[in-house]
Amino acid sequence: MTDIAAPLALTTQFLAWLAEKPRSYGETMEAWRTSCPRLSVWEDAVGERLVEVQPAPGGGMNAARVLLTGRGRDLLERNGRP
């Protein structure tokens, strides 16, 4: 796998994980947060507007939902994921 393909594969895996079922911000951070600057899947997905955080009324940040955007769904489809 090339240096360029590895981040795309990890991003695609992250987006597919989000597409499986509704995920909270807390669950997403527990599963995908990292302090490694080479594995910035969450930051890259937010920066590229592949995902968005939708607040949960009265639920705080951990209860907020992380959702795929149209761009995120398009990237998944282009990379062979439903």
Secondary structure, DSSP 8 states (H G I E B T S, - for coil): --TTHHHHHHHHHHHHHHHHS-EEHHHHHHHH----TT--HHHHHHHTTSEEEE--TTTHHHHSEEEE-HHHHHHHHHTT--
